[in-house]
Amino acid sequence: MKQVAILGGGPAGAFAAEQLASAGLRVQLFDEKLAWEKPCGGGLTYKAYHQYPFLIDNPTPKRLVTETVLAAPRAGEVSLKLNEPLLIYSRFDLNRMMLDRAERAGAQIEKARVNEMARCGSSWRLRTSGGVADADFCIVATGARNPLRQVGTELGPDDTMSALGYYVQGEQACIDIQFLPHLEGYIWVFPRCQHLSVGICGKGVPAATLRKRLEQYMVERGLSARGATFYSHLLPSLDTRSWKTNRVAGDGWMAVGDAAGLVDPITGEGLYYAIRSGDLAARSLLAEVGGLAERVTHYRRVLRRDFAADLEFGSRLAKRIFLGRFLFGAVPSRMVQFTRRSPRFSSVMQDLFSGKQPYLGLKRRLLENLNGSLYEIGMSLGFSRLMPRKARA
């Protein structure tokens, strides 16, 4: 194998290009935009920058956010102090940094769109907006709106969520998360460098309905949409059944990031899984496990073992978390109330935000802590009733 083509220059493609070029392979990366702004993206959890320290140890402008405010109907709000800060970049700056790293490693970066790819024996012939290129292997990092239908995940009607919002001028120190009744999704306010990202994501709801609910929230919060840049994105959010047949690799190719459907079905987080899948694809391609067919099989296996099985389990939990009921109340409302009154439950939420708590172990941990959490909540309620109001103030 002499030549690898990376189709897409987002974090997944850029990191795969860096890893492969660093190993001495000839790498050509194609992207029609290269670095671009994406107002709803840019958040990196502790899990990401702990595993890849370069994401935090660099001079690129970024925000470290140490507080999240969770709110839900009939539960008010609660402030969650983050032991492990959330790292927020401008997507333009993050993409530029990662493309620069790939280029320094020796990858050839070309600003061009891949319009067609065709198998020619054991290699590929790529037709791009800049001409024709050949490759022995392709890594597909084209995002959720992948125009190359023969490679990458196949998204059905139940496999996506809408994300839309506004790029708003403003400043605040914390992240706001607002749960809404009867919505498999949430509203967010993210403080980014020089502005706020105010948006909403939801599954199974028309985009026009989501936009109306978001704008109502903005009016209530005093956030003006007038003159603000509107954005809208399609995010993979695979149905549980789709994970079993998810098309992440094939003859002569591997898909990474959104192009492989690798997005958290509960939070909508995609950046960590983009970077991690780009890393796993590169490692699999370099692995000494036989020929290319064996390396493709190896990628499928390590991807599932590393995090895809956890995301699949998360897809089973999503509706229960957003639309389910517990102790005669909506689950999001109970989450806010439990976080406010139970240190044990607050610790679980901390680990979910940092990425340290996998979904596969969540049910067991909650059950193990349930009695203690209910005891803490009961003591908190009893203490608040016993204490005079002035003393509590």
PyMOL commands that set and color helices and strands:
alter all, ss='L'
color gray80, all
select helices_A, chain A and resi 11-22+46-51+53-55+91-105+207-221+240-244+257-260+271-286+292-323+331-341+343-354+359-386+389-392
alter helices_A, ss='H'
color red, helices_A
select strands_A, chain A and resi 3-7+26-31+43-44+63-72+76-88+108-111+114-120+123-128+131-135+137-140+160-168+175-178+185-192+195-202+229-236+249-250+253-255+325-326+329-330
alter strands_A, ss='S'
color yellow, strands_A
deselect
rebuild
show_as cartoon
